[in-house]
């Protein structure tokens, strides 16, 4: 008897490793798991409490009132028109991404390397052909039109759909695209009629509040995923949304509804009701988002300065709460210590110092490239939000990033 072999998500596996170390009484510097440090606004939590009696199954696509709220909210913040009929709601964006993969019967799936850990396994589970679009540190880990055109020209097939997943601000790199960069990519995307899942789950955490949705410049084949987990601090609530193109084929919509009905039935009714409070675009929401952005920008740049000063290659983050560290300047040293891969590097670093990083190979980067993702979320976000308007940001960053700064010192000493 044989069973399907599916590796555990790298992020979840590392989170369990960190908990094991802590259970053994060891200090862990938690740079490995990207969970929002912020708590949802009070009114959103109260709405969840008040809706706990809702035990009903909702329509597969989600409550109509919630779909209308999400459409109105993202029309405003992203600057392009969205109707409720384009929105599908599910228990998290992960099943939505999974169902989009399965909605295409036969596809070539193009993934930037690096990209989030679950995209590739989901494409493989859908029995699609997977192709990497290699990016480089020198290009800020961005997909360039020339590289994309080269890969698509090699692997596009007449009877297969072309499907690409783009995530920005990005996990694992914390970087984003300008409207000029996105517009340049659309020339290639249109040339090969590429369907794109634009995973914009971190869009509202662009540090300057200037996120640009790919759907605003490539509306005909862009499917946007978003949700409450990152900007609203509600990862465990499991509430995600998919925004389809305005003229999406009826067969695509029907396939997604059919898959949803068989896979998850619907998102939890109490969470959907509470989400309507979250998607209220008013002063509370604007202040909540602005506070998070200021804190993440301040902490991210303080850590960036410290990390770059020890010889690790890294770009300053522009959104979310990640940085992709390039340890290639230390490659000879690592090999002399018997560390041949980024996984060995991260395992040895955790064992020696308690510093937990997620190896770049989890995101599709070659293991011998010695890269690793750092998540800077190990601080009290709720307390930081109460002081963000009255404190100097450098002082605030030093105060709340103190443990993380110690972790970088541990990394520096280990490298040297």
N, C-alpha and C positions, 0 to 999 in steps of 0.2 A: 504494500500500500504506500503510495506517495502523496504528498501534499504540496500545495503551492508554497514556494519559498519567497517570502517577502521580508526584507530586512526592516527592523524597527527604525522609525524616523531618527536621524542622527541627533536632532535637537532634544527629542524626548529621552533618548538613551543617555545623553550627557547629563540631563537633568537628574536622572536616577543615579548616575555615578556621583554627582555632587552630593546628593542626599546621603549616599552610602558613606562618603568621606566624613560628612558632618556627624553622622550617627556614631562614627568611630572617635569622635571628639577632636577632629582635625579642623583647622580653620580653612575655609574655602573662599577664594576670591571669585565670585560668581560672574564671570564674563561670558558664560557659555549659553545661557538660556534667555531668549528674547521675549520676556513677558512684561507688559506695561507696568511701571511702578506706581501708576496713578489710579485712584479710586474714582469710579463713576460719580457724576454729580449727585447731590443728595436727592433731588427730585426724581432722578431716574431710578435710584435704589428704592425710594418710597413707592414709585409706580410698580416696581416688581413685587414688593410686599403686598400692595393693594390688589394685585391681579392674581394672587396665588390660588384663588378659587377657580380660575379658568382651567378647566380640565378637558375642554372640547378640542376635537380635531379641527384644524382650520383648512381652507383650501390649500392644495399643494403649493401654489404660487405665493401663498402668504395672504394675510389679511389685506383686504382692499385699501382700508384706511392707512395701513402702514406703507403699502406700496406707493400710495399717493404722497405720503410724507417724505419718503426716500427720494422720489422723483423731484419733488419741489426743493428739497434740501440740496441735492446734488446739481440741479439746474442752477441754483444760486451760487454755490461755492465753486463749481467747475465751469460755469459760464457758457453752457450750451443747453438747448432744450431737451428735456427728458419727460416722457409721459409714463403714467403708472403702468400702462400695458407693456412697457419695456422691462419692468422690474420683476425679478423672481427672488423670493426670500427662502432661506434654508437654514438648517442648524449649523452655521459656520460656512466660511467660503471653501473649505477643503472639499466637502461633498459636491459643491457647485463646480469646482474645477474638475473633479473626478467625472462628474456627469457630462460636462462639456467634452472631455476627452472621449467618452463613450458615445456621445451623440454623433460623432463622425465615424462612419463605418470603416473607412480606410484613409489614413492620413500620414503624411510626413510631418513629424513634429520637430520644430526647430527651437532649441533652448540655448540662450546665452550661457556661457560658462565663464563666471559663476552665475548660478541662479538658485532659488530656494530649493531645499532638499526634497520636497515631495513632488515636484513637477515631473521629473524623469521616471520615478516609480509608477506614477499614475499613467503616464504615456505608455509605459511597458505593459501595465495591467490591461490597458485598452487594446493591446496588440498592435500598436502603431510603430512605425519605423522612426527611430530617434536620431537626430543629428545635432551636434553641438555647434554653436556659433562662438568661436573662441574670441575672447576679449583680452586686453592686456593692461597692465598697470599704467603704461605710458599713455593710454587712451582713456584713463580714468575708469577702466572696466566697462566702457560704453560700447554698445554695438554700433559699428560704423556702417554707413551705406555701402561702401566698397566691399567690406567683408561679408555683409549680408547678401549682397548681389552675387558674390562668388559662390557662397554656399547654396543659395537657392538655384543658381544656374546649373550646379552639379547634380542636385538631388530632386528637383521638381519633376513630377511625373504626370502625364496627361490625365490618368484616371484616379489620381489621388488628390485629396485636399491638402493644401499647405496650411499648417496651423503653427503659430508661434506664441510663446508666452513671454511677456515682458513685464518686469516688476520694478517699479520705481516710485518714490525713493526706495532704494533697493535693499533687500536682504540677500546677501550678507554685507553690502558695501556702504550703505547709508548715502549713496549718491543718486543724482536724478538727471533728467534730461531737460534741456531748454526747448522752447517752442521751435527754435531754428533747427535743433538736432532732430526733433520729432518730425518736423516737416520734411527734412531731407530723407528720413527713413521711409516716409509715405510714398515717395517716388518709386522706391524698390518694392514696397509692399503692394502697390497697385500694379506694378509690372507683372508680378507673379500671382496676383489675386489671393494674397495671404489673409487668412483669418487670424486675428490676434486676440488672445486673452490678455488684456491689460490689467494686471493685478495691482490695483492702486489702494491696497489696504492701508498703506502708510501715507497716502496723499495728503491728508489733513495734518500730518506731522511734518510737512515741509517746514524747515526752520524759519523761513521768511514768509510762510503763508502764500507762496507763489506757485503751487503745484499746477501743472497744465496736463489735462487729460488727453491721451491719444485720441479719444473719441471726438474731441473738438476739431481735430484736423484730419481724421480718417474715420468718419462716422459709419461708412457703409459696411465695414467688416470688423469693427472693434467691439469686443465684449468686455465690459469693465466689471471686475470683482472688487467688492468693498465690504465693510461690516463694522461691528462695534468693538472688536477685540483689541485694536491698537489705540485709536484716537479716543475711545470712550472707556478704556480700562476694563473691558468686560470679556476677556478671552474665554473664560469658563462658561459664560452664558450661552455661547454658541449661537450667534446670530450673524449671518452673512447675507449679502445681496449680490445679484448679478444683473447688470444693466445691458440689455441687448441692443443692437442697432435698431433704429426706427423702422427700417424696412427689412428686418430679419425674416428669412423664409418661415412660413407657417410650419413646415416640417421640422425645422430646428426647435421652435418653441414647443411643438407637440412632443418631440423626442425628449426634451428636458423635463417636461411635465410628466411624461410617462416614466422616465428614469427616477424622478423624484418620488413618484407614487410608490415605486417598488423598493426604493432604497431607504428613504427616511420619512415618508408620509407627509410630514410638515415640520416646520420649526415649532418649538414649544410655545403654546399659546400665551402663558404669562410673560415670557421674554418678548414676544412680539408686541404685546400691549405696552410693556415698559419701554420698548424701543421707540414707540411713538413719542414718548417724552424726550428721548435722546435726540431724535431728529427734529427738534424744535429749534429753529435757527433764530435765536434771540440773544440778548445781552449775556445771559448765563452761559450759553454755548460758546459765544465769541470769546468771553473772558477765560473760560475753561481751556479752549484751544490755544489762545494767546499765551497763557501761563505755561502750559506744557512746552510750547515751542521755545519760549525764552529759556526755560530751565534746561531743556535738552540741548539747545544750541550752546549754552554756557558750559555745561558739563562736557559735552562732546569736544568742544574746542580746547578746553583745558587738558583733557586726556590726550587729544591729538598732539598738542605741543609737547607734552611729556614723552609720549611714545616716539615721536619723530626725533626727539633729542637723543634717544639711546641708539639710533641707527637703524631702526625698523622703518621700512618704507610704508607710508600710509597717506591717504588723501583726507583733507578735512571734511567731516560729514556735512551733508546738506539737508538731511531729513532722517526721520525715524530715530533709531538709537543703536546704530551699528557702525563698525569700521572693519574693513578687510585689511589685515596686517600681512605684509610681504616680508618674510624673514630671509629672502634669498641672499642678502649680504652676509648671512651667517652660515651659508650652505656648507662651506669647507669645514667650519668648526663642528657643525652637526654630524657630518659624515665621519669626522675623526673621533666622535663620541659614539659612533655606531648607530646614529639616528638617520635612517635612510629615507624616511617618509614623514609627511606632516602629521600623520596619526601617531607615529612613534614619538615625534617631537612633542605633541600635545599630551600624550600619556606620561612621558617623562617629566614634563613641566608640572603637571598636576601632582604627580607623586612626590616630586622634590619640593615644591613650593606651595601647593594648594591653589595655584592659578589655573582656572578652568577656561580653556578656549576650545572652540569647535573647529576641527581641521578643515581646510579648504577643499579637500577631496570630497567631503559631504555635499559640496555645492557644485561639483563637476570639474574642479580644477585638478590638474595632474598632481599626484601625491608628492612627486619629487620637487615641486615648485615651492614647498615650504610656506604655505599661506595658512591663515587661520582667521576666523571671525571673532570679533570682540563685541559683546553687547554691554552697553553701559546703563544698566537698569538697577543696579544694586544700591538703591537709596530709597528713602521715605518720600515718595512723590506727593503723598497727601499733605505732609507737613511742609514740604517745599512750596506747594501751591499757596499755602496760607501766608508765606513770606515773600513771594516773588515780586510783589508790587512795592515792598518797603525796603528791600535789600539790594545792595550793589550786586550785580550778577557774578562778578569774580569772587566776591565773598561768599555768595550763595553756593556757587559751584564748589569752592574749596570745602565748605562746610558739609555739603551733602555727598560730595564725591570722595570724602576722606579715605574710606576703606578702599575704594577703587584705586586711589592714588598710591596707597600702600601696596596694592597688588601690582601696580606698574613698577614700583621700586623692587619688588620681589622678582619680577620678570627681568629687569635691568641687571640685577645681581646674578641671576641665573645665566643670562647671556654672556656676562663678563667673567 
